[in-house]
Amino acid sequence: MGNPTNIQNLIASIGAVGAEEILYQDPSDRHEGFKELESWVDGSLDMYRPQFRPILFPIFCHFYLELIQNGFKDAALSFFNTFSPSLNPAHSATLMKLSKILLPIHVQKDDLAQSFRNVKYVVRMSRSGFSLLIGWLTEGIGGEALGVGTGFSGDKGKRGRSAVMRVVNNHLKFEVTSAASTSIKEDFWIQSTGLLSALIPQTSGTELTNPQTFNTSRGTLKLGPAPIDDELKMETERVIREQTFAQDPAAPFDLNSIRPSAPDLVSPTESDLLPHPPNFRSYEIDRMVMSAQDNRKRIRLDPAVLKNVSPTSAQANDLRARALPSICAYTLHDVSEGSPCSTFSEDTSLMAAGFAESYIRLWNLKGEKLRGLKSDLPLNSVHDAQSLRKYREKKVYSVSFDPLHGSSAPPKYLLSGSADATARLWSMDTYTNLVVYRGHESPVWDVKWNPTGLYFATASRDRTARLWSTDRASCLRIYAGHLNDVDALAFHPNSLYLATASSDWTARLWDVQRGKCLRVFIGHQGGLSSLAMSPDGRYLATAAEDLTINLWDLGSGRRIKKMTGHTASIYSLAFSAESSILVSGGADWTVRCWDVQSAGGLAVKTSGDDESMETTDLLSTFPTKRTPITNLQFTSRNLCLSAGYYIPESR
């Protein structure tokens, strides 16, 4: 709903104290106005405080930008240092960017500043809470939720109120709900706040500020498994029958081991899929046979067995072994610069890592020798990182092995994304660069193969994701719509959809074929750093600089729950094969395991307990010595692989 006319009338009535001219002459008015507002919010009733807290952040940002714009740099820095600590936990990434805006020209050129000035910040609030807010702003008294603030008084108080009111009227838009405050979870008020009209694709004449309205308008998604070619299925069944009979003639043959069904999901048709060769290849048979074997031999992880079990009980250790994955950690030492990216092949035979010094290293995890390199790089002239950069362009930000053979054989190709705005295809037979894919205008942050291994996607600082085919040097599709860097991406298991995570605080789901945005996921309070798609095709997990992990339902686009516990940036997410467990790793040197099916939420505090930010769906935390976790992957048999780089204490 729009802002009421009594706000506008109030602003017009403040002419007696100098109104706008005095506001710009006396920068302390904003300090006074924000101080009174924050005091009132912090002193309000518990049922209203979660609704009122979100209004502080946009008002803080506008006050700071106005002070910088009008040349009050010292007052702006004092204002920032005084009030930002109370906002920092939820908005650390944005506040860091804001702190670098120090001159009027910065306000005019910076994308973040222009977004705040040109787009209204949406705030959700109950009808009763909205009435209290308006009552306090217009009269200085809002019923029973006074807090320690006693309202604005005197000329200075009126000017402070005028400053707050102008931001509320000109830059905030309230979405008022008729639901009772006590019946709504605290996260609801934060989930859909922000500069939403800029983040949600606008498809009609009316401005959309509710992401669910957009998601519903895009219809039903086909999230079921992709169809299998009949001839390929018959040949796979024949091979599996022969192998099963040879090992044990009495053993039953299970067709579901080839491809588990999902009757409650709509499956795509052959015409929905990306083009592929008309005839199947022999490696596809090997891949499906091995997939069926892995499915039978997989370690089943069932976190539900830990419910209502005391951690100190006798059977706790046995149950934890059934619920938690085994984690095999690989640590890189003597990393001189930056944070290396890494990946594992699906057959767990190879590990690759890309470094800031512009090169990629390979390891054979089975202890076998790699073939000698065939390269035009004059190795005898490389002595350090600077000399290496003469022959390789820029930092390597992402690497990815092809999934053509699955877990049945080593990969044939490796993709890499770099700061030189290119993606490169490398041969694992000759260890040479085969193709350079050009098209992006800025560094490529992430590269990912689609499940078939015939296509791949790239994410870039130029705010786009792009679809490529290995046999073409130019891109096939451009997915444009994000307002900032596209930092990470992931394909849906049936290859129909592509999910992207961006620094604009949102994730999006795209139709790979048509290039249209079908879902927008809004709920984080910082730029997204990682995402993962569940193997069963139902869920999307996203991690952001607000140190939270959100779990989303792909079909509806709704957030299922928020998971908290990490104390530093989250770099990687991965689902177990059954989609029952999510693992996360990051800069706090830990790997954390989460129960996907648990309702989550913060634990109920009892008297004497220290306040904890860990949600109840956190199953376990595995700490390392001093190793940020940059990559996590589950094998087809549910072994979790992690990679990171050790930070010596001297740093």
N, C-alpha and C positions, 0 to 999 in steps of 0.2 A: 504494500500500500504506500501511497505518497505521504510526505510529511504534512501534518495538519497546518491549517492556516494560522493558528494561534502562535506558532513559532515565527512565521513571517511578520505577524503583527507585533510580536515582542521586539524583534530586531528593529522594526521601524520606529518603535517607541523609545529607543535608546538615544535618539538624537540629542537629548539634553546634556549628555555627558561626553559628547564629542564623537561618538560612534566610530566610523571607519578610520578617519584621519588620526584619531588618538591611538587607535589600535596599532597602527603602523609606526607611530612615534614612540610608544612605550612598549618595549618587548617583554617587560615583566608581567604584562597582563595575561599572556598565554601561560606563563609559569604559574601564576595565581589561579587561573581558571582550571588548568589541568590538575593542580594540587587538590582543589576542592572537589573536582569530579572523582578523582581516584579515592579520596577519603570517603566519599559517599558510597562508591561502589564497594570498597572493602568493608564498610560498616553495615551494608545491607543484610537482609535476612539470608540464611543459607539457601533457601529455595529460589531466591532471585539472583544471587551473586553470579552463578554460571551464565546467566543471561546478560548481565551488565558488563562482565569482564571484556567481551569481544569489542565493545565500543571504544575502549581505551586505546587500542592499537592504531586504528585509522586516525583518531583525533591527534594522537601523539605524532604520527607521521606528517599530518598536514601542518601542525604547529611548527615542527622542525623545518619543513620545507618553506613555509612562509617566512620564518626568521632568516633563513639563508637567502631567500629571494629578495628580501628587503634590506640586506646588507648587515644584519645583526649577527655576525659570525660568532662572537664571543658569547652572546646570549643563547645562541642556538646550541653551542657546545656545552654550556652550563645546563641548559634544559635537557640535552641528551644524556649527560652524565648523571643527572639527578633522577630521571624517571625511567631510563632504559633498563636498569637492572631488574625491575619488577616485571618487565615484559620479555626479558631475554630468553627464558627457557623455551617458550613457544615460537619465538620469532627471531632466533639468533642469526639465521642466514640473511634475512631481510634487513635487520638492524645493522649488520656488518656492511652491507651495500649502502645503506642510508648514511652511515658514518663517514663514507668517503665523498659524500656530496657536500662541498665546503664553499662553493662560489655560486653566484646567481647563474652563471653560464652553465654550470653543472645541472642545475634544476631544469634548464631549458633543453639540454641535450640528453639527459639520462632517461632511459626507457622506463625505469621504475618510477621516477618522479612524475613523468608525464602520464603514466597509468593512473597514479593517485589523483592527479589534477583533472584528468579528462573522463574518468570512469567512476561511477558511484559505487561505493563500498557497501555491499549488502550485509545486513545484520538481521538475524532471526531473533524474535522476542515474543513472549506470550502477551496476550491483550492486557492482563493485569500489570505485568512488568512494564510494558510500554506506557501505560497510564501513569505509573509511578515515576518513570523517567521524565515524561513530559511535565508532570506536576512539579517535580523538583527543579527542572530547568526553568520553568516559567515563573514559579513563585518562590523557589528556594526551599520549599517544603514538599515532600512527596509522600505524605502519610506516615506510615510507621517505619519505612526503610531509610531513616535519616543518616545513620552512621555517625562519624565524628564531625562531619561537615555540617555547619549550621546554615548553609545557604550562602548566597552572595550578598554582601552589604557594602554600602558606600560606593563612591564613584569607581574606585579600583575594582571592587567586587562586581559592579555592573559591567565594567569593560571586560573582565574575565569571563563573565557569563555571556556577553556578546560574542567573544571569540569562540567559545564552545558552541554557541547556537548557530553561528555562521557555518561552521564545519558540518554540524548536524543537518542543517537545512540544505546546504549546497552540495555536499559530498557523501552523505549517507542515505541509504534507502532501506527502510525497515520492512521485513517480511513478518507480518504479525499472524500468529496462529491462535486459534481459539481453544486449543488443548490446555488442560490444567498444567501448571508448572510442576506439580508433584508427580505427574504421570509420565514425564519425559526424562530420559537419561541426560546427564550433563553434556556428553559428547554431541548431542543433537544440536546444541546452540552454536558449536564451533564448526560442525561438519560442512555446512553450506554457507560460510561467510567469506567475504573477500570481494575482489573485483570481478564478479561472476559474469557480467554481461560481455566482458572482453574474453573470458575463458571459454564460454559456451558457444558453439557454432550457431550463428543466427541464420535461420532458414526462411523466415517469413517477416512480414512487416512489424510484428510485435516483438519487443525486446524480451528475451528469455533470461531469467535470473535463477531459475530452478533447474539444476541438471537432470532431475528425474523427468521433467516435462520433455526435455530433449530426448532422453534415453527411451522413454515410452513411445515417442513419435517414430522411432526408427524400427519398430516392429520386433519380431521374434528372431533370435539368432539360431543358426544351425550348429550346435555345439557337439553333436555326436561324432563318432569316429568316421573317418573317410571311407568310402566304399573300396573294396578290393577287387581287382580284375578277376573274373571267374576262372580264367585259365591259370593265373598265378596262384589262386587259392587251391585249385585242384592239384596243381603240381606240388605245392607246399604240403598239402595233406598227404599226398603219396609218399613224399620223402620222410615225413614224420612217422607215418605208419611203418615204413620199412625200418627206420631206426628203432622205433619202439619194439617191433617184433623181433629184431635182431638181439636186442638187449634182454627182453623179457616177453616171450610169446603170450603170456597170460595177462600182461599189463593192459588196462583199459586205455582207449584213445579218446582224448577230450578235444573236440573241435574248438571250444572256447579258449583253449590255450593259444590259438593263433591270434585271435583278436577278441578280447572281452567285449561283450555287448553293453549298451546303455539304453534300455528301452524307454526311459523317461526323457531322453534328449532327442531332438530332431537331428537327423544325420543329413549331411550334404549329398547331393547327387553328383554323378560324373560331370555334368555340365557346369557345376559350381566351382570345380577345381581348376587350378592353373593348368595350362597345356603341358602334356607330358608325352613321351614316346609311345607310339601305338602298341609296341610289343615290350613285354617285360624282359629284364635282363637276368642273367644267372645269379648275379650278386643279390638281387631282390629275394630270390628263393632262400639263399643262405641267410640273409638278414632275418627273414620271417621265421625260418626254422630255429635260428638261435634265439630269437625273441620268445618263441614258444618254450624253449628249454629254460630260458631265464625266468619266465613266468612260473614254471613248475618248481624251480629250485630257489626262488626268491625268499629271502628272510622277511617274514611278515611282521610289520611293526604295528602294534596295537596300543596306543597310549591310553585307551579306555580302561585297561587293566589297573592303572594307577589310581583310579578314582576311589576316594574314601579309604586309601591305604596310608597309614602313617609312615613317614620316611624312616623311622627308627624301628619299625616292626621287623619280625624275623623273615617274613617273605618279601620284604621290600626290594632286596637286591635281586632276587630271582625275577620279580615282576618288571623291574627296571630293564633287565636284559631283553625282555619281550617287547618293551615299549620304546626303548631308545636305540638309535642307530650306532653302529661302530664307526668311528671317525679315524681316517688315516690322513695325517697331516704332513705336508711337504713344506719345508721352510727354506727360503733362499737367504744366503748369507753374503756379506760384503757387497750389498747393493749400494752403490755410491751416490745415486741421484734418483729422486722421484719414487713413485709407487708403481712397481711393475704389474702389468696385467698378466693373466695366466689362464690356461685351460687344459683339460684332460681329454684324451680321445675316448670314444665310447667303449672301446675294448680294453681300456686302461693300460695300454702298452706305451703310450707316449704322453709327455707333458711338454707344453710350450709356454714360454714367457717372453713378453715384449718389454723392452727397457727404454728409459729416457735417452740413453746413448744411441738410439736409432738402430737397434739390432734385435733379432729374435734368437732365443736359445732353445734347443730341443734336448730332452732327456728321454732315454729308453727306460721305462720303469721296471722292465723285466731283466735288466742287467745285461742286455745284449748290445753289441756295438752298432752304432749308426754308420751308414755308408759315408765315404769321404765326400766332402763338398765339391761341387762343380760350380765354380763361380768366377766372375770376372773381377772380383774384389781383390786388389793386391794386398794380401795379408801382411807381407813383410813391411809395408809402409804404415800399418796401423799400430800406434803405440799407446794412445789414450783416447778418451771420449771425443776430444776436439778433432783429432786426426780422422776418427771414424766418421764424423759428421760430414767430412768432405765427400764421402762416397754414398752415404745414406741421408735422405732428406731431413726428416724430423722425428720427434718422439713417436713411439708406438703405443697406442692407447687400448687396443683390443686385438685379441687373436681368437680364432675359432676353427676347430677341426671339422671336416665334412662328415656327415652321418650316413654316407652312401652304404657302407657295409655294416653299420650298426656295431654290435658287439661281436660279429662273426670274424672280422679281420681288421688289420690296422687301416687308418685313413689314407687316402690318396692325395688329399689336398689340405692346405691350411690357408685361411683368410686372415688378413691383418688390416687394421685401420690406423691411420697415422695423422700427425699434425700437418702433413703436407697436403691435406684435403683429398687424399686418395685411399682406395682400398686395393690391396694386392692379393693375387692368387699365387700360392707357392706349391710346387710339386714336392711330395714326400718321397718320390723315387729319385729325383736328381738334386733336390734341395736348392732349386733355382726359382726365380720369379718368372711366372708364365705370362701373367696379364696385369696391367695397371688400369684400374677403373677410375676414370675422372668424370667429374660432374658436380661434386660439392664445391662450395665456395669457401669453406672454412674447415677446420680440423674435424676428422671423423672420430667420434667418441666410442662407437660400438659397432660391431659387425656380428651378424647371426645368420646361420644357415636355416632354411626351412626344413621340416622333417624329412622331405624326400631327397634333399641334397642337390636338387636341380636349380634352386633359386636361393638368393640370400638378400638380406636387407642391411642397410647402413643408417646410422644415426649421426647427426652432425650439429656443429655449432651454428650452421646457417638456418636453423629452426625447421629443418625438414628431415624426413626419413625417405629413403629411396629403395626401390626394389630392382634387383639385377638378376640377370641370368649369366651363368659362367661362359656361355658361348657368344655373348655380345658385350661390346665394350661400352655401350651407352645404357643408361638406366631405362627400365620399362615403365615404372610408375613413380610419381612424386607425391608424398603424403605431407601436405602443407596445412598449417592451421595453428600450430603451437606458437606462443608468443615469445619463447626463449629457446635456449639450446635444447635439442633432443638428446638426452644423455644415455638412454638405455632402451633396448627393445627386445621383444620375444615373440615368436610365432606360436599360434594356437596349435595343438597337436594334430588337428585335421588340415592344417595349412590354409584354412579359409580366412583367417584373421591375423592381424599384426597389432600387437600392443606396444605403445611407446610411452616413455616416461620423460618428463621435461622439467627444466628449471623454472617453468611458469607455475609450478605447484600442482600440475594436473597430469593424469595419464589418459590416454585415448586408445580406443580400439577401432581399427580400420578394416574395411573390406579390402582384402588384398587385390582382388580382381578389379574392382571399380574405383578404388582410391577414395572412397567416402568414409567419413567418420561416423561410426555407428553408436559408440558409447563414449561419454566423457566422465571421468572419475575425479571428483573434487572433494577434498577432505583434509589434505595435508596443509600444514602451516609453514612450508618451506620447500625448496627445490627438491625434486625427486632424484635419488641416487641409484636406485636399483629396482628391478621388478622380476617376477617369475610367474609362469603360467603352470597351473597344476596339470599333471599327466592325464587326469580324467576329463579335462576340458571345462570344468565348472568354475574354477576360481582364478582370480588374479591377486597376487600379493605385491604391494608396493612399499618401498622404504624411502624416507626423505630426511632432509637435514633437520627436521624437527624431532629427530631421534625416535620416530614412531614407525610401526609397520601396520599398514591397513590391509585387511582381507576383504575382497570384493566378490560379489556374485556377478558373473559375467552376463547371465541371462537378463537380470533386472537392472544391473548397473548400480545396485545399492551396496553400501558398505555393510559388511557383516559384523565386523568388530575391529577394534584398535588394540594393538599389542605394544606394550612399552617395557623397557628394561635395559636397553643399551644406553651407555653413557657417552658415546662418541659416534661419529658418522658410521652409517651402515653401508657396506660396500657390495655385499652379495647376498642373494636369497636362492633357495632351492627347495623343491618339494620332493618328498619320498615317492617311490613308484606307485603306492596306493593313494597318494594325495592325503595321507592322514597326518603327516608331520611336515612342518616347515622348519628349515634351519636358516640361520642368519649369522653373518660374520661382519666384523667391521674394525674401526680404528681403536676400539676399547680392548683389543687383544683377546676377544672371546668368540666362541661359537655357541650359539644359543638354539635350543630346540623348543618348538612351540606345538601345542596340540591344536590342530586345525578345527576339529569338531567341538572343542570346548567353547562354552559361552564367553569365557574371558572376563574382563573387568578387574578393577583393583580390589585387592583383598579388603575385607571389612576390618577396620582398625579397632583394636581394643586398647583400653587404658594402659599406658606405659609402653606401648609399641612405638618404635621409630617409624616415621612415615616412609613408605616404600613406593616407588614408581613402577615396580614390577607387577604385571597383570597375572592373574591366576592361571592362565593358559601356558605360562612358561614352565616347561617340564624340567629342564636342566640347563646349566651353564658350564661350558668347558673352557677354562682359562688357558692361555698360553703365557710364556714368560714375558716376552716383549715383541709379539708378532701380530701386526694388523692382518686380518684375514681379507684377502682381495678376491678370492674365488672359492665357491662351494659347488659341488656337483654330486648327485647320487648316481651310482652305477645302476645297471639294469637289475642287479640283484640286491639293491638297497644298502650297499656300502657307501658311506659318505666320504668324499675326498675333499680336502681343503688345501689351499695354498696361500702362503703369505711370505713376508720378508721380515727378517729379524732386525730390530733397531737396537744397536749397542747402547749401553748406558752412557757412553761418552757423548752421544748426540743429545 
